Amino acid sequence: MRIGELSRETGVAIPTIKYYVREGLLPAGRLTSPNQASYDDGHVRRLRLIRGLIDVGGLSVSVVSEVLAAVDSPEESVHEVLGAAQHAITPRPAATPDGMEQARRTVAELIRRRGWRVGLDHPAFEKVAVALATFRGIGHGEFEEEVLDDYAEACERVAAADLAWAGRNAEVDGLVESVVVGTVLGDAVLTAMRRLAHVEASARSFEDAAAERAGGR
């Protein structure tokens, strides 16, 4: 297809497609003449991946470039490629609240206790530590004693489900792409579903209890 058809098929403007090609996010089309290039279903799929990472996943173009570079690195082991992609999509915390050393020790102990084989230099380590330090700073330090392990157990189940879904793709590039997409877009699904579950849990905890009290009068 020509670039105009590619634009209509994906809903991505022609100048944006050309920008993605210049930035190396999208492979160039096959030249059919000095001023014409042809595109195929691979370009359609790649464009939809790029737009999904940007529009739904909230990633910047520079981060998408890092993610796609990891996806396109078949010479690395699957675990190494996935690690590179995870580092790219995990935002670095902007704040460093008081109590970070204690919070880091808590996260390190959680990793040890759960037997997770993850380095303490992973950006998500610092992100969890920042959140815990902030909890403590606003007077809710009991969160880590009461909730943290429940969160860890739930996340283990989510991660296992993510990789089981992605594992249907036998090839490394398909596997890595699926894990990246599942992580970035899955974060959006998980956050939204958590909100829905909060509404239901609140209804069970508060509305049902209030109704029972009212009925007992």
KOLDO-357030 format. One record per atom (N, C-alpha, C): x, y, z; residue in three letters. Coordinates in steps of 0.001 Angstrom, whole numbers, padded with zeros to 6 digits, always signed. Example, Ala and Ser with C-alpha at 12.3 -4.5 7.8 and 13.67 -1.06 7.14 Angstrom:
REM KOLDO-357030
+013190-005690+007800ALA +012300-004500+007800ALA +013200-003300+007800ALA +012850-002250+007080SER +013670-001060+007140SER +012900+000030+007870SER 
REM end
This chain:
REM KOLDO-357030
+000845-001191+000000MET +000000+000000+000000MET +000881+001242+000000MET +000329+002344-000488ARG +001024+003625-000439ARG +000874+004250+000944ARG +001623+005314+001210ILE +001607+005918+002526ILE +000232+006490+002868ILE -000488+006970+001851GLY -001835+007483+002090GLY -002770+006380+002560GLY -002649+005206+001950GLU -003457+004069+002379GLU -003076+003623+003785GLU -001776+003640+004063LEU -001307+003289+005401LEU -001886+004251+006433LEU -001934+005530+006088SER -002492+006527+006978SER -003974+006274+007224SER -004712+005990+006163ARG -006156+005732+006323ARG -006400+004451+007106ARG -005580+003439+006895GLU -005750+002150+007562GLU -005524+002262+009060GLU -004571+003090+009473THR -004179+003172+010885THR -004708+004412+011602THR -005169+005403+010843GLY -005609+006646+011455GLY -004463+007542+011896GLY -003255+007244+011440VAL -002070+008050+011781VAL -001763+008977+010618VAL -001602+010264+010898ALA -001370+011249+009847ALA -000064+010972+009105ALA -000032+011325+007828ILE +001154+011073+007002ILE +002403+011742+007580ILE +002350+013030+008004PRO +003562+013632+008601PRO +004050+012857+009832PRO +003115+012310+010615THR +003508+011543+011799THR +004177+010235+011388THR +003646+009589+010360ILE +004273+008358+009856ILE +005700+008652+009408ILE +005889+009728+008671LYS +007229+010087+008197LYS +008161+010399+009369LYS +007607+011019+010407TYR +008402+011322+011607TYR +008851+010029+012273TYR +007956+009052+012393TYR +008316+007773+012999TYR +009395+007063+012182TYR +009330+007184+010882VAL +010358+006580+010024VAL +011700+007270+010268VAL +011694+008601+010327ARG +012941+009344+010556ARG +013542+009003+011909ARG +012680+008786+012923GLU +013151+008485+014273GLU +013525+007022+014458GLU +013295+006212+013444GLY +013662+004802+013516GLY +012642+003926+014218GLY +011465+004449+014538LEU +010431+003645+015186LEU +009741+002734+014177LEU +009602+003230+012966LEU +008906+002502+011911LEU +009866+002258+010758LEU +009980+001001+010272PRO +010859+000749+009128PRO +010397+001531+007899PRO +011337+001953+007109ALA +010981+002652+005872ALA +010272+001696+004933ALA +009428+002267+004076GLY +008757+001446+003083GLY +009718+001009+001985GLY +009288+000035+001205ARG +010106-000443+000072ARG +009934+000517-001095ARG +011074+001070-001568LEU +011016+002039-002668LEU +010533+001370-003947LEU +009510+001958-004538THR +009008+001467-005833THR +009358+002436-006952THR +009787+003652-006580SER +010265+004665-007510SER +011022+005690-006676SER +011727+006625-007291PRO +012488+007587-006493PRO +011647+008351-005474PRO +010354+008521-005732ASN +009511+009319-004845ASN +008347+008535-004231ASN +008363+007226-004395GLN +007252+006419-003903GLN +007778+005230-003101GLN +007065+004879-002053ALA +007418+003707-001256ALA +006160+002890-001001ALA +006374+001593-000822SER +005264+000683-000585SER +005345+000148+000847SER +004178+000030+001475TYR +004084-000443+002859TYR +003188-001680+002907TYR +003348-002473+003972ASP +002579-003716+004049ASP +001947-003874+005428ASP +001404-005071+005682ASP +000716-005321+006947ASP +001651-005204+008148ASP +002956-005456+007936GLY +003910-005292+009028GLY +003983-003853+009496GLY +003882-002919+008556HIS +003890-001504+008915HIS +002604-001130+009655HIS +001492-001708+009216VAL +000225-001445+009908VAL +000315-001902+011363VAL +000819-003123+011563ARG +000939-003673+012916ARG +001888-002828+013768ARG +003007-002441+013184ARG +003996-001654+013935ARG +003429-000281+014309ARG +002724+000337+013392LEU +002132+001643+013683LEU +001112+001546+014804LEU +000302+000498+014776ARG -000694+000324+015836ARG -000025+000056+017174ARG +001100-000664+017152LEU +001872-000882+018377LEU +002397+000443+018912LEU +002978+001260+018047ILE +003519+002558+018454ILE +002426+003428+019058ILE +001291+003504+018365ARG +000206+004353+018859ARG -000369+003817+020166ARG -000433+002496+020311GLY -000915+001933+021567GLY -000011+002277+022726GLY +001305+002173+022506LEU +002263+002505+023562LEU +002192+003980+023935LEU +001936+004840+022949ILE +001875+006277+023197ILE +000516+006689+023759ILE -000563+006301+023074ASP -001893+006805+023421ASP -002473+006140+024663ASP -002320+004823+024778VAL -002890+004106+025918VAL -001851+003935+027021VAL -000630+003563+026628GLY +000417+003349+027623GLY +000996+004624+028185GLY +000806+005751+027485GLY +001294+007024+027984GLY +002797+007207+027871GLY +003457+006427+026996LEU +004906+006546+026853LEU +005254+007680+025891LEU +006412+008282+026113SER +006907+009298+025188SER +007523+008624+023967SER +007734+009406+022920VAL +008338+008864+021699VAL +009736+008325+022005VAL +010494+009017+022848SER +011851+008555+023159SER +011831+007226+023904SER +010871+007046+024815VAL +010766+005778+025536VAL +010288+004678+024605VAL +009337+004993+023732VAL +008882+004012+022750VAL +010057+003550+021893VAL +010926+004488+021546SER +012107+004131+020758SER +012980+003128+021510SER +013181+003345+022817GLU +013958+002403+023630GLU +013286+001035+023695GLU +011961+001044+023875VAL +011215-000210+023977VAL +011340-000997+022679VAL +011139-000323+021553LEU +011192-001008+020268LEU +012605-001487+019953LEU +013605-000744+020423ALA +014987-001201+020234ALA +015211-002515+020960ALA +014604-002648+022157ALA +014713-003907+022894ALA +013966-005019+022174ALA +012776-004706+021688VAL +011982-005700+020959VAL +012719-006193+019720VAL +013476-005289+019089ASP +014169-005619+017842ASP +015595-006111+018062ASP +015895-006663+019240SER +017250-007128+019536SER +017279-008645+019704SER +017155-009384+018621PRO +017080-010847+018718PRO +018385-011508+019137PRO +019510-010769+019097GLU +020785-011391+019475GLU +020900-011589+020984GLU +020076-010901+021765GLU +020099-011032+023212GLU +019181-012181+023647GLU +019400-012675+024861SER +018497-013688+025396SER +017143-013056+025685SER +016105-013882+025734VAL +014764-013370+026005VAL +014738-012615+027329VAL +015358-013184+028358HIS +015350-012550+029681HIS +016041-011190+029644HIS +017152-011087+028920GLU +017877-009820+028826GLU +017073-008789+028066GLU +016427-009228+026990VAL +015622-008295+026203VAL +014434-007800+027021VAL +013793-008709+027728LEU +012668-008309+028565LEU +013119-007341+029645LEU +014311-007584+030211GLY +014836-006676+031225GLY +015077-005286+030672GLY +015629-005214+029463ALA +015870-003914+028834ALA +014567-003180+028573ALA +013567-003928+028108ALA +012264-003317+027851ALA +011631-002832+029148ALA +011742-003631+030213GLN +011175-003233+031500GLN +011849-001968+032027GLN +013167-001882+031890HIS +013865-000678+032332HIS +013372+000538+031552HIS +013095+000349+030278ALA +012672+001478+029451ALA +011278+001972+029829ALA +010369+001055+030155ILE +008982+001462+030380ILE +008686+001823+031829ILE +009641+001606+032737THR +009407+001950+034136THR +009849+003386+034387THR +008914+004293+034714PRO +009305+005691+034932PRO +010156+005850+036177PRO +011099+006760+036109ARG +011951+007048+037272ARG +011230+008013+038193ARG +011291+007778+039499PRO +010615+008689+040429PRO +011206+010091+040362PRO +010322+011083+040434ALA +010793+012468+040401ALA +011129+012977+041790ALA +010566+012333+042824ALA +010754+012808+044200ALA +011670+011880+044978ALA +012313+012449+045995THR +013106+011657+046945THR +012731+012110+048349THR +011628+011582+048873PRO +011163+012020+050195PRO +012093+011550+051310PRO +011878+012107+052489ASP +012634+011663+053658ASP +012304+010204+053952ASP +013240+009520+054578GLY +013010+008132+054959GLY +013314+007125+053878GLY +014058+007533+052852MET +014310+006639+051728MET +015168+005433+052111MET +016134+005626+053001GLU +017004+004495+053356GLU +016209+003385+054021GLU +015339+003740+054924GLN +014503+002736+055582GLN +013560+002083+054571GLN +013012+002897+053675ALA +012100+002358+052667ALA +012828+001393+051733ALA +014050+001738+051357ARG +014830+000840+050491ARG +015105-000482+051195ARG +015401-000421+052489ARG +015620-001666+053236ARG +014356-002519+053262ARG +013210-001865+053367THR +011941-002601+053371THR +011711-003304+052042THR +011993-002597+050943VAL +011792-003194+049624VAL +012793-004325+049393VAL +014040-004109+049804ALA +015051-005164+049656ALA +014668-006405+050441ALA +014125-006214+051634GLU +013695-007338+052452GLU +012498-008045+051817GLU +011603-007284+051236LEU +010461-007888+050537LEU +010952-008770+049392LEU +011896-008263+048607ILE +012444-009028+047480ILE +013114-010302+047986ILE +013868-010180+049070ARG +014527-011361+049636ARG +013493-012364+050141ARG +012501-011853+050847ARG +011486-012717+051443ARG +010677-013465+050383ARG +010387-012778+049288ARG +009593-013395+048227ARG +010450-014244+047292ARG +011777-014145+047418GLY +012656-014912+046545GLY +012693-014405+045120GLY +012440-013117+044929TRP +012434-012540+043586TRP +013867-012324+043109TRP +014153-012767+041903ARG +015484-012612+041309ARG +015527-011323+040490ARG +015562-010228+041197VAL +015573-008907+040555VAL +016635-008058+041238VAL +017373-007304+040426GLY +018423-006451+040967GLY +017869-005224+041662GLY +018582-004765+042672LEU +018142-003584+043405LEU +018351-002301+042599LEU +018974-002417+041423ASP +019144-001252+040562ASP +017978-001087+039588ASP +017008-001993+039634HIS +015852-001862+038748HIS +015084-000603+039140HIS +014657+000216+038168PRO +013961+001466+038513PRO +012686+001252+039323PRO +012045+000097+039174ALA +010835-000155+039949ALA +011146-000290+041436ALA +012355-000737+041771PHE +012768-000826+043178PHE +012682+000544+043833PHE +013272+001532+043179GLU +013278+002881+043732GLU +011869+003465+043762GLU +011068+003134+042771LYS +009702+003657+042711LYS +008867+003144+043887LYS +009021+001862+044219VAL +008309+001313+045378VAL +008811+001969+046660VAL +010129+002148+046759ALA +010704+002762+047958ALA +010192+004185+048144ALA +010104+004944+047059VAL +009581+006318+047140VAL +008148+006304+047649VAL +007336+005382+047138ALA +005938+005310+047571ALA +005843+004971+049060ALA +006655+004006+049526LEU +006609+003625+050934LEU +007083+004766+051835LEU +008137+005460+051416ALA +008621+006594+052207ALA +007558+007686+052283ALA +006824+007867+051198THR +005758+008871+051182THR +004615+008463+052100THR +004265+007178+052077PHE +003247+006676+053009PHE +003629+007027+054446PHE +004895+006732+054788ARG +005351+007006+056155ARG +005305+008508+056455ARG +005727+009301+055476GLY +005810+010737+055685GLY +004466+011391+055954GLY +003381+010794+055441ILE +002058+011379+055664ILE +001287+010639+056758ILE +002021+009804+057510GLY +001419+009182+058676GLY +000699+007875+058433GLY +001047+007192+057339HIS +000398+005911+057037HIS +001444+004801+056869HIS +002420+004785+057754GLY +003478+003785+057672GLY +003006+002371+057892GLY +001816+002197+058466GLU +001291+000839+058686GLU +000948+000138+057379GLU +000906+000882+056277PHE +000587+000278+054978PHE +001501-000897+054675PHE +002811-000708+054899GLU +003752-001769+054518GLU +003592-003021+055362GLU +003210-002881+056640GLU +002989-004066+057456GLU +001689-004783+057099GLU +000671-004019+056742GLU -000654-004589+056571GLU -000989-004970+055134GLU -000356-004321+054156VAL -000806-004467+052768VAL +000285-004938+051812VAL +001547-004640+052109LEU +002612-004820+051130LEU +002724-006260+050632LEU +002676-007225+051530ASP +002794-008612+051083ASP +001576-009064+050277ASP +000400-008537+050603ASP -000786-008838+049797ASP -000610-008299+048376ASP -000046-007087+048277TYR +000229-006518+046959TYR +001218-007405+046201TYR +002279-007832+046896ALA +003303-008647+046245ALA +002709-009956+045736ALA +001869-010578+046545GLU +001249-011837+046119GLU +000341-011627+044918GLU -000432-010541+044938ALA -001308-010248+043797ALA -000487-009976+042542ALA +000640-009263+042697CYS +001477-008940+041539CYS +002146-010187+040971CYS +002488-011137+041833GLU +003038-012399+041333GLU +002023-013108+040434GLU +000774-013094+040847ARG -000270-013733+040045ARG -000477-012997+038726ARG -000454-011663+038779VAL -000607-010874+037553VAL +000556-011133+036603VAL +001801-011144+037137ALA +002976-011384+036299ALA +002927-012764+035661ALA +002500-013768+036432ALA +002388-015118+035883ALA +001349-015168+034770ALA +000230-014460+034961ALA -000803-014418+033922ALA -000282-013699+032682ALA +000464-012603+032883ASP +001039-011866+031747ASP +001937-012773+030899ASP +002852-013470+031573LEU +003814-014286+030843LEU +003166-015530+030233LEU +002137-016067+030888ALA +001416-017200+030307ALA +000719-016783+029024ALA +000149-015582+029049TRP -000498-015063+027832TRP +000534-014812+026735TRP +001633-014165+027110ALA +002673-013850+026129ALA +003351-015110+025609ALA +003427-016166+026427GLY +004138-017384+026057GLY +003544-018119+024875GLY +002364-017718+024462ARG +001776-018338+023270ARG +002565-017991+022009ARG +003383-016928+022091ASN +004216-016543+020956ASN +005577-017209+021101ASN +005836-018194+020277ALA +007052-018996+020425ALA +008307-018222+020031ALA +008192-017346+019034GLU +009369-016622+018569GLU +009731-015520+019561GLU +011034-015258+019678VAL +011508-014269+020648VAL +010886-012905+020399VAL +010851-012451+019144ASP +010338-011108+018889ASP +008859-011022+019241ASP +008091-012062+018909GLY +006679-012065+019269GLY +006478-012128+020761GLY +007311-012903+021446LEU +007218-013030+022895LEU +007520-011701+023566LEU +008619-011078+023165VAL +009015-009812+023778VAL +007964-008744+023520VAL +007484-008672+022278GLU +006460-007679+021958GLU +005217-007901+022811GLU +004817-009147+022967SER +003625-009441+023755SER +003802-009051+025209SER +004986-009340+025770VAL +005223-008980+027171VAL +005230-007462+027333VAL +005870-006758+026409VAL +005918-005300+026488VAL +004515-004714+026365VAL +003780-005182+025364VAL +002416-004684+025180VAL +001556-005043+026387VAL +001709-006288+026858GLY +000931-006711+028010GLY +001258-005915+029258GLY +002526-005521+029405THR +002922-004734+030570THR +002406-003306+030468THR +002659-002659+029341VAL +002274-001249+029189VAL +000758-001094+029150VAL +000112-001831+028261LEU -001338-001710+028163LEU -002020-002418+029324LEU -001379-003497+029812GLY -001927-004172+030978GLY -001941-003267+032199GLY -000944-002389+032327ASP -000951-001422+033427ASP -002203-000559+033377ASP -002570-000132+032162ALA -003768+000691+032012ALA -005017-000096+032399ALA -005089-001359+031961VAL -006235-002198+032315VAL -006271-002446+033817VAL -005106-002765+034388LEU -005034-003095+035814LEU -005440-001910+036677LEU -004970-000718+036325THR -005322+000480+037085THR -006821+000741+037029THR -007395+000643+035824ALA -008829+000892+035678ALA -009657-000167+036401ALA -009248-001441+036281MET -009984-002504+036956MET -009875-002387+038471MET -008742-001913+038956ARG -008585-001691+040398ARG -009593-000658+040879ARG -009809+000389+040086ARG -010805+001395+040446ARG -012198+000762+040514ARG -012528-000060+039526LEU -013829-000732+039529LEU -013976-001637+040748LEU -012902-002372+041058ALA -012941-003267+042214ALA -013071-002481+043513ALA -012453-001282+043574HIS -012603-000440+044755HIS -014072-000078+044988HIS -014768+000248+043898VAL -016184+000607+044031VAL -016970-000562+044604VAL -016711-001771+044074GLU -017424-002950+044564GLU -017056-003251+046022GLU -015761-003178+046358ALA -015340-003442+047731ALA -015933-002418+048693ALA -016002-001166+048252SER -016600-000126+049085SER -018082-000403+049312SER -018758-000824+048238ALA -020182-001137+048377ALA -020391-002279+049358ALA -019537-003316+049266ARG -019680-004448+050185ARG -019378-004038+051619ARG -018337-003224+051786SER -017898-002878+053141SER -018788-001851+053816SER -019248-000868+053048PHE -019937+000260+053658PHE -021443+000299+053364PHE -021801+000137+052095GLU -023221+000209+051755GLU -023992-000974+052338GLU -023448-002195+052179ASP -024142-003368+052692ASP -024227-003324+054221ASP -023125-002875+054853ALA -023140-002781+056317ALA -024158-001753+056792ALA -024257-000635+056077ALA -025227+000403+056444ALA -026650-000115+056278ALA -026872-000882+055210ALA -028206-001444+054977ALA -028581-002440+056068ALA -027582-003242+056486GLU -027845-004206+057561GLU -028185-003495+058870GLU -027458-002408+059172ARG -027738-001662+060393ARG -029125-001038+060343ARG -029461-000503+059159ALA -030769+000116+059016ALA -031882-000921+059156ALA -031655-002122+058630GLY -032665-003170+058701GLY -032822-003726+060097GLY -031781-003576+060922GLY -031847-004114+062270GLY -032487-003194+063275GLY -032804-001993+062833ARG -033403-001039+063774ARG -034848-001424+064079ARG 
REM end
